Amino acid sequence: MNNLEGRVIVITGGSGGIGIVASELMAERGAHVVLAELDGDRADIEAKRLSNKGLKATAIQTDVADKKSVGAMVEEVSSRLGRIDGLVNNAAMFSRVPMSRVGSLEITEAEWDKMMEINVKGVWNVCSAVVPVMKTQGYGKIVNISSGTALKGSPSRIHYVTSKAAVIGYTKSLAMEVGEHNVYVNCIAPGSTLSEEDPTPAIIAVREKAATSRCIKRVQTPEDLAGPIAFFVGPDSDFITGQTLVVDGGSCLH
């Protein structure tokens, strides 16, 4: 499949976990992927790895919580590559930027604010910078990554769940704003995914336990999300917007 041929797709948090797996698949389908990543050195390594495979990839150090950093990234992509056809908002405070997995009364105010700054404000920052480019082009695809916990709740990490619920609401509202410009905004809500690079036995046990409540009883991996992401940034989803697709092996049925 080369249905992304010629497209420029920015993916935040693009050099690890779900981000790098999705980036590689989109590049294999012909896209030039931009790894907009807080860890610039890591992004460089991954972009070079993809380039060595004959794929098109560019790394740009980006802090999604910093509006100036995001603006500089979008300006660089626009000047170097000429356009932005797709955006995947994947950067989040989760594992690589660690969070506490505790009850609501144990979360510090500083951690709550940091969660909202990255997971909610970060999405707003990047969309606010990219949408004007897409409006000018008269076309664009945005995919926001939420979480199945936003639909089901969780007895711990309420700050994370709240931030991901906000992403779903943001997706719907932005879709209504930009649809007349042929800009599409959709959301993917993954289930419990083994996306950690060096998972502890405790994390593996959590992922394995989650599999028992699914229709498809296996551990979810980043590869399970790459195809749906590629679908939403490609032409086959050109009459879908404002939607949230749950990809969790049939844990949350709705």
C-alpha positions as CSV (number, residue, x, y, z in Angstrom):
1,M,0.0,0.0,0.0
2,N,1.3,3.4,-1.0
3,N,-1.8,5.5,-0.2
4,L,0.3,8.0,1.8
5,E,2.7,8.7,-1.1
6,G,3.9,12.3,-1.0
7,R,2.2,13.2,2.3
8,V,4.0,14.9,5.1
9,I,2.9,13.7,8.5
10,V,4.0,15.0,11.8
11,I,3.9,12.7,14.8
12,T,4.6,14.0,18.2
13,G,6.3,11.6,20.6
14,G,7.3,9.9,17.4
15,S,10.5,8.1,18.3
16,G,9.2,5.5,20.8
17,G,6.4,3.1,21.6
18,I,3.3,3.6,19.6
19,G,4.8,6.7,17.9
20,I,7.8,5.0,16.2
21,V,5.8,1.9,15.2
22,A,3.1,4.1,13.6
23,S,5.7,6.4,12.0
24,E,7.5,3.5,10.4
25,L,4.2,2.1,8.9
26,M,3.2,5.5,7.5
27,A,6.7,5.9,6.0
28,E,6.5,2.4,4.5
29,R,3.2,3.6,2.8
30,G,5.0,6.5,1.2
31,A,4.8,9.3,3.7
32,H,7.6,11.6,4.8
33,V,7.3,11.4,8.6
34,V,8.5,14.1,11.0
35,L,9.4,12.8,14.4
36,A,8.6,15.7,16.7
37,E,10.1,14.5,19.9
38,L,11.2,16.0,23.2
39,D,14.3,13.8,23.2
40,G,16.0,15.2,20.1
41,D,18.9,12.8,20.2
42,R,16.6,9.8,20.2
43,A,14.6,11.3,17.4
44,D,17.7,11.7,15.3
45,I,18.7,8.1,15.9
46,E,15.2,6.8,14.8
47,A,15.0,9.1,11.8
48,K,18.4,7.9,10.6
49,R,17.3,4.2,11.2
50,L,14.2,4.8,9.0
51,S,16.3,6.7,6.4
52,N,18.8,3.8,6.2
53,K,15.8,1.5,5.3
54,G,15.0,3.8,2.3
55,L,12.2,5.6,4.1
56,K,11.6,9.4,4.4
57,A,12.0,10.7,7.9
58,T,13.0,13.9,9.6
59,A,13.7,14.5,13.3
60,I,12.9,17.8,15.0
61,Q,13.3,18.3,18.8
62,T,10.0,19.6,20.1
63,D,8.4,20.3,23.4
64,V,4.7,20.1,22.9
65,A,4.1,22.0,26.2
66,D,6.1,25.0,24.9
67,K,4.2,27.0,22.3
68,K,7.4,28.6,20.9
69,S,9.0,25.2,20.4
70,V,5.9,23.9,18.6
71,G,5.8,27.0,16.4
72,A,9.4,26.6,15.4
73,M,8.8,22.9,14.5
74,V,5.8,23.8,12.3
75,E,7.7,26.6,10.6
76,E,10.7,24.3,9.9
77,V,8.5,21.6,8.5
78,S,6.6,24.0,6.3
79,S,9.8,25.6,5.0
80,R,11.7,22.4,4.4
81,L,8.9,20.1,3.2
82,G,6.4,22.6,1.9
83,R,3.3,21.3,3.6
84,I,1.7,19.3,6.5
85,D,-0.9,16.8,5.4
86,G,-1.2,14.8,8.6
87,L,-0.7,15.3,12.4
88,V,-0.7,12.6,15.0
89,N,-0.8,13.9,18.6
90,N,0.9,11.1,20.4
91,A,3.1,12.8,22.9
92,A,1.9,12.3,26.4
93,M,2.8,12.0,30.0
94,F,2.5,8.3,30.6
95,S,5.7,6.1,30.7
96,R,8.6,7.9,29.1
97,V,7.5,11.0,31.0
98,P,6.5,9.0,34.1
99,M,3.4,9.5,36.1
100,S,2.1,8.3,39.5
101,R,-0.4,5.4,39.5
102,V,-2.1,6.4,42.7
103,G,-5.5,7.5,44.0
104,S,-6.7,11.0,43.4
105,L,-5.9,12.2,47.0
106,E,-2.3,11.2,46.6
107,I,-1.5,13.1,43.4
108,T,0.4,16.3,43.9
109,E,-0.8,19.6,42.4
110,A,2.5,19.9,40.5
111,E,2.0,16.5,38.9
112,W,-1.7,17.3,38.0
113,D,-0.6,20.5,36.4
114,K,2.2,18.8,34.5
115,M,-0.2,16.2,33.2
116,M,-2.6,18.8,31.8
117,E,0.3,20.8,30.4
118,I,1.5,17.9,28.3
119,N,-1.6,15.9,27.5
120,V,-4.1,18.6,27.0
121,K,-2.3,21.9,26.4
122,G,0.2,20.0,24.3
123,V,-2.5,18.8,21.9
124,W,-4.0,22.3,21.8
125,N,-0.5,23.9,21.1
126,V,0.3,21.6,18.2
127,C,-3.2,21.7,16.6
128,S,-3.2,25.5,16.9
129,A,0.1,25.7,15.0
130,V,-0.8,23.1,12.4
131,V,-4.4,23.9,11.6
132,P,-3.6,27.3,9.8
133,V,-1.3,25.4,7.5
134,M,-4.0,22.8,6.7
135,K,-6.6,25.5,6.2
136,T,-4.3,27.2,3.6
137,Q,-3.8,23.9,1.9
138,G,-7.6,23.2,2.0
139,Y,-6.9,19.7,3.4
140,G,-5.5,17.9,6.4
141,K,-5.8,15.0,8.8
142,I,-5.4,15.2,12.5
143,V,-5.4,12.1,14.8
144,N,-5.4,12.6,18.6
145,I,-4.5,9.7,20.8
146,S,-6.8,9.4,23.9
147,S,-7.2,6.3,26.0
148,G,-9.8,3.7,26.7
149,T,-9.6,4.7,30.4
150,A,-11.4,7.9,29.4
151,L,-14.5,5.8,28.5
152,K,-14.2,3.3,31.4
153,G,-12.6,5.2,34.3
154,S,-9.8,3.9,36.5
155,P,-9.3,3.5,40.2
156,S,-5.9,5.1,39.9
157,R,-4.1,7.9,37.9
158,I,-7.3,10.1,37.7
159,H,-5.2,13.0,36.3
160,Y,-4.2,10.9,33.3
161,V,-7.8,9.7,32.7
162,T,-9.1,13.2,33.0
163,S,-6.6,14.5,30.5
164,K,-7.5,11.8,28.0
165,A,-11.2,12.5,28.4
166,A,-10.4,16.1,27.5
167,V,-8.7,15.0,24.3
168,I,-12.0,13.3,23.2
169,G,-14.0,16.5,23.8
170,Y,-11.3,18.6,22.1
171,T,-11.4,16.3,19.0
172,K,-15.2,16.7,18.6
173,S,-15.1,20.5,19.0
174,L,-12.2,21.0,16.7
175,A,-13.7,18.8,14.0
176,M,-16.8,21.0,14.0
177,E,-14.6,24.1,13.6
178,V,-12.4,23.0,10.7
179,G,-14.6,20.7,8.7
180,E,-15.5,23.4,6.2
181,H,-11.8,23.6,5.3
182,N,-11.6,19.9,4.6
183,V,-9.6,19.3,7.7
184,Y,-10.5,16.1,9.5
185,V,-10.0,15.5,13.2
186,N,-10.4,12.0,14.7
187,C,-9.3,10.3,17.9
188,I,-8.0,6.8,18.8
189,A,-8.5,5.4,22.3
190,P,-6.1,2.5,22.9
191,G,-6.6,-0.2,25.5
192,S,-3.9,-1.2,27.9
193,T,-0.9,-1.4,25.6
194,L,2.6,-2.8,26.3
195,S,4.3,0.2,24.9
196,E,7.0,0.6,27.6
197,E,10.5,-0.1,26.4
198,D,11.8,-1.9,29.5
199,P,8.6,-3.0,31.2
200,T,8.9,-4.2,34.8
201,P,7.4,-7.5,35.8
202,A,4.6,-5.5,37.5
203,I,3.8,-3.6,34.3
204,I,3.8,-6.9,32.3
205,A,1.4,-8.4,34.8
206,V,-0.9,-5.4,34.5
207,R,-1.0,-5.8,30.7
208,E,-1.6,-9.5,30.9
209,K,-4.4,-9.0,33.3
210,A,-6.0,-6.5,31.0
211,A,-6.1,-9.1,28.3
212,T,-8.3,-11.4,30.3
213,S,-11.3,-9.0,30.0
214,R,-11.0,-8.6,26.2
215,C,-12.8,-10.4,23.5
216,I,-9.4,-10.9,21.9
217,K,-7.4,-12.4,24.8
218,R,-3.8,-11.3,24.2
219,V,-1.6,-8.4,25.2
220,Q,-2.0,-5.3,23.1
221,T,1.1,-3.9,21.4
222,P,1.9,-0.7,19.5
223,E,1.6,-2.6,16.3
224,D,-2.2,-2.9,17.0
225,L,-2.5,1.0,16.8
226,A,-0.3,1.7,13.8
227,G,-2.9,0.5,11.2
228,P,-5.8,2.6,12.6
229,I,-3.6,5.6,12.8
230,A,-2.5,5.2,9.2
231,F,-6.1,4.8,8.2
232,F,-7.1,8.1,9.8
233,V,-4.3,10.0,8.1
234,G,-5.0,8.5,4.7
235,P,-7.6,9.0,2.0
236,D,-9.8,6.0,3.0
237,S,-11.1,8.1,5.9
238,D,-12.1,11.1,3.9
239,F,-15.7,11.2,5.1
240,I,-15.0,10.5,8.8
241,T,-14.4,13.3,11.3
242,G,-15.1,14.0,15.0
243,Q,-15.0,10.3,15.9
244,T,-13.3,8.2,18.5
245,L,-12.2,4.7,17.6
246,V,-11.6,2.4,20.5
247,V,-8.8,0.0,19.7
248,D,-8.6,-2.4,22.6
249,G,-9.4,-5.9,21.4
250,G,-13.0,-5.6,22.6
251,S,-12.6,-4.5,26.2
252,C,-14.8,-1.4,26.0
253,L,-17.8,-2.2,23.8
254,H,-19.9,0.8,22.8
